[in-house]
Amino acid sequence: MEALAAAVLVGVGVTAGMSALGSMSQTEIRMRESEKLSRLAHMKLDEVIGLGQGVNTDASGSFEEYGEPNYEFTVDVQASGVDSLDTVLVIAKKSNGDTTSQEGRAVGLLFTPPETTE
């Protein structure tokens, strides 16, 4: 009888342990996806700011040039309220159309030198 009880307890323990490992794996997958989206958004933000393309930037596109064709981005440039300074928001997400998927965001400032009139 004691052996049967011990076997049941071991079985329950192994099942709980395997369930915990599965849950940890799913959490790791979500964290890696979140980190990837954040990294892609920051890369696109750096590109927009580095090229100084504020107003002329495409509003959306894909990350095919980065080797990530399953991801897309949107760029939103808004006036910051300070002359010659715009706020740039980049949102990266999976391009599978899933509305519940994660997204990565990056925000920065873009300085556009004022035109000189002489």
Backbone hydrogen bonds in HBPLUS format (Angstrom, degrees):
<---DONOR---> <-ACCEPTOR-->    atom                        ^
c    i                          cat <-CA-CA->   ^        H-A-AA   ^      H-
h    n   atom  resd res      DA  || num        DHA   H-A  angle D-A-AA Bond
n    s   type  num  typ     dist DA aas  dist angle  dist       angle   num
A0005-ALA N   A0001-MET O   3.08 MM   4  6.40 159.2  2.12 150.3 155.4     1
A0006-ALA N   A0002-GLU O   2.94 MM   4  6.14 156.8  2.00 146.9 153.4     2
A0007-ALA N   A0003-ALA O   2.94 MM   4  6.12 153.6  2.01 144.0 151.1     3
A0008-VAL N   A0004-LEU O   2.97 MM   4  6.24 154.6  2.04 148.0 154.6     4
A0009-LEU N   A0005-ALA O   2.98 MM   4  6.23 161.5  2.02 149.4 154.2     5
A0010-VAL N   A0006-ALA O   2.93 MM   4  6.15 158.1  1.98 148.7 154.8     6
A0011-GLY N   A0007-ALA O   2.92 MM   4  6.09 157.8  1.97 144.5 150.9     7
A0012-VAL N   A0008-VAL O   2.93 MM   4  6.19 158.8  1.97 152.7 157.8     8
A0013-GLY N   A0009-LEU O   2.92 MM   4  6.10 157.8  1.97 146.5 153.0     9
A0014-VAL N   A0010-VAL O   2.89 MM   4  6.09 161.0  1.92 154.7 159.1    10
A0015-THR N   A0011-GLY O   3.01 MM   4  6.16 161.1  2.05 146.4 151.8    11
A0016-ALA N   A0012-VAL O   2.96 MM   4  6.16 161.6  2.00 149.2 154.0    12
A0017-GLY N   A0013-GLY O   2.93 MM   4  6.09 155.3  1.99 145.5 152.8    13
A0018-MET N   A0014-VAL O   2.94 MM   4  6.15 159.7  1.98 152.5 157.1    14
A0019-SER N   A0015-THR O   3.00 MM   4  6.18 155.4  2.06 147.2 154.2    15
A0020-ALA N   A0016-ALA O   2.98 MM   4  6.19 154.5  2.05 145.8 152.4    16
A0021-LEU N   A0017-GLY O   3.02 MM   4  6.31 154.5  2.09 146.2 152.9    17
A0022-GLY N   A0018-MET O   3.05 MM   4  6.29 156.0  2.10 147.0 152.8    18
A0023-SER N   A0019-SER O   3.05 MM   4  6.29 156.8  2.10 147.9 154.0    19
A0024-MET N   A0020-ALA O   2.94 MM   4  6.17 156.5  1.99 148.8 155.3    20
A0025-SER N   A0021-LEU O   3.00 MM   4  6.21 149.9  2.09 144.9 152.8    21
A0026-GLN N   A0022-GLY O   3.10 MM   4  6.41 156.5  2.16 147.3 152.6    22
A0027-THR N   A0023-SER O   3.06 MM   4  6.32 157.0  2.12 148.7 154.8    23
A0028-GLU N   A0024-MET O   2.98 MM   4  6.19 155.3  2.05 145.6 152.2    24
A0029-ILE N   A0025-SER O   3.02 MM   4  6.28 154.7  2.09 147.8 154.3    25
A0030-ARG N   A0026-GLN O   3.08 MM   4  6.35 160.9  2.12 148.8 153.2    26
A0031-MET N   A0027-THR O   2.96 MM   4  6.18 155.5  2.02 148.9 155.9    27
A0032-ARG N   A0028-GLU O   2.92 MM   4  6.11 160.0  1.96 151.7 156.6    28
A0033-GLU N   A0029-ILE O   3.03 MM   4  6.21 157.7  2.08 147.6 153.7    29
A0034-SER N   A0030-ARG O   2.98 MM   4  6.14 157.9  2.03 145.2 151.3    30
A0035-GLU N   A0031-MET O   2.96 MM   4  6.16 157.5  2.01 147.7 153.6    31
A0036-LYS N   A0032-ARG O   2.96 MM   4  6.13 155.2  2.02 146.0 152.7    32
A0037-LEU N   A0033-GLU O   2.98 MM   4  6.20 163.1  2.00 152.9 156.7    33
A0038-SER N   A0034-SER O   3.04 MM   4  6.21 158.7  2.09 146.2 152.1    34
A0039-ARG N   A0035-GLU O   2.93 MM   4  6.10 158.0  1.98 146.4 152.6    35
A0040-LEU N   A0036-LYS O   2.92 MM   4  6.16 160.9  1.96 152.2 157.0    36
A0041-ALA N   A0037-LEU O   2.99 MM   4  6.15 160.6  2.03 147.6 152.8    37
A0042-HIS N   A0038-SER O   2.99 MM   4  6.22 158.7  2.04 149.0 154.6    38
A0043-MET N   A0039-ARG O   2.94 MM   4  6.14 150.0  2.03 146.0 154.6    39
A0044-LYS N   A0040-LEU O   3.03 MM   4  6.29 160.2  2.07 151.4 155.5    40
A0045-LEU N   A0041-ALA O   2.93 MM   4  6.13 155.7  1.99 145.9 153.3    41
A0046-ASP N   A0042-HIS O   2.91 MM   4  6.06 161.3  1.94 146.6 151.2    42
A0047-GLU N   A0043-MET O   3.02 MM   4  6.27 148.7  2.12 140.5 149.3    43
A0048-VAL N   A0044-LYS O   2.91 MM   4  6.19 162.6  1.94 154.6 158.1    44
A0049-ILE N   A0045-LEU O   2.94 MM   4  6.13 171.0  1.95 158.0 160.3    45
A0050-GLY N   A0046-ASP O   2.76 MM   4  5.69 157.8  1.81 142.8 150.5    46
A0051-LEU N   A0047-GLU O   2.97 MM   4  6.00 154.3  2.03 146.7 152.2    47
A0052-GLY N   A0048-VAL O   3.02 MM   4  5.95 116.6  2.44 130.0 145.5    48
A0053-GLN N   A0048-VAL O   3.24 MM   5  5.60 152.9  2.31 153.7 158.7    49
A0052-GLY N   A0049-ILE O   3.11 MM   3  4.90 139.8  2.28  93.1 105.1    50
A0057-THR N   A0053-GLN O   2.87 MM   4  5.31 108.0  2.40 169.6 170.5    51
A0057-THR N   A0054-GLY O   3.48 MM   3  5.66 167.3  2.50 108.7 110.6    52
A0075-VAL N   A0059-ALA O   2.78 MM  16  4.89 154.6  1.85 124.4 131.8    53
A0061-GLY N   A0073-PHE O   3.05 MM  12  5.50 142.8  2.19 147.9 148.2    54
A0073-PHE N   A0061-GLY O   2.85 MM  12  5.50 158.5  1.90 145.9 149.9    55
A0063-PHE N   A0071-TYR O   3.14 MM   8  5.79 151.2  2.23 146.0 142.8    56
A0066-TYR N   A0063-PHE O   2.93 MM   3  5.30 149.3  2.03 109.7 119.4    57
A0068-GLU N   A0063-PHE O   3.05 MM   5  5.14 162.5  2.08 140.6 136.5    58
A0067-GLY N   A0064-GLU O   2.89 MM   3  4.95 160.3  1.93 109.0 114.0    59
A0071-TYR N   A0068-GLU O   3.36 MM   3  5.96 155.4  2.42 123.5 123.4    60
A0095-SER N   A0070-ASN O   2.82 MM  25  5.41 169.4  1.83 135.5 135.4    61
A0072-GLU N   A0093-LYS O   2.82 MM  21  5.63 167.4  1.84 171.2 175.6    62
A0093-LYS N   A0072-GLU O   2.99 MM  21  5.63 158.5  2.03 156.0 161.6    63
A0074-THR N   A0091-ILE O   2.94 MM  17  5.34 140.0  2.11 141.8 154.1    64
A0091-ILE N   A0074-THR O   2.98 MM  17  5.34 159.8  2.02 151.0 157.6    65
A0076-ASP N   A0089-LEU O   2.85 MM  13  5.12 159.3  1.89 152.0 158.6    66
A0089-LEU N   A0076-ASP O   2.87 MM  13  5.12 160.3  1.91 148.0 154.7    67
A0078-GLN N   A0087-THR O   2.88 MM   9  5.22 164.8  1.90 154.1 158.7    68
A0087-THR N   A0078-GLN O   2.71 MM   9  5.22 161.8  1.74 164.8 167.9    69
A0080-SER N   A0085-LEU O   3.23 MM   5  5.98 158.5  2.28 148.7 145.8    70
A0085-LEU N   A0082-VAL O   3.14 MM   3  5.54 150.3  2.23 142.0 137.6    71
A0112-THR N   A0084-SER O   2.84 MM  28  5.00 163.5  1.87 141.4 147.0    72
A0086-ASP N   A0110-LEU O   2.85 MM  24  5.09 166.7  1.87 147.1 151.2    73
A0110-LEU N   A0086-ASP O   2.78 MM  24  5.09 160.5  1.82 149.3 154.7    74
A0088-VAL N   A0108-GLY O   2.78 MM  20  5.23 174.3  1.78 153.8 155.4    75
A0108-GLY N   A0088-VAL O   2.91 MM  20  5.23 153.4  1.98 147.7 155.5    76
A0090-VAL N   A0106-ALA O   2.87 MM  16  5.24 166.0  1.89 158.9 163.5    77
A0106-ALA N   A0090-VAL O   2.96 MM  16  5.24 145.9  2.07 148.7 156.0    78
A0092-ALA N   A0104-GLY O   2.79 MM  12  5.02 165.0  1.81 150.0 155.3    79
A0104-GLY N   A0092-ALA O   2.79 MM  12  5.02 159.1  1.83 145.1 152.4    80
A0101-SER N   A0098-ASP O   3.41 MM   3  5.58 167.2  2.43 105.8 109.1    81
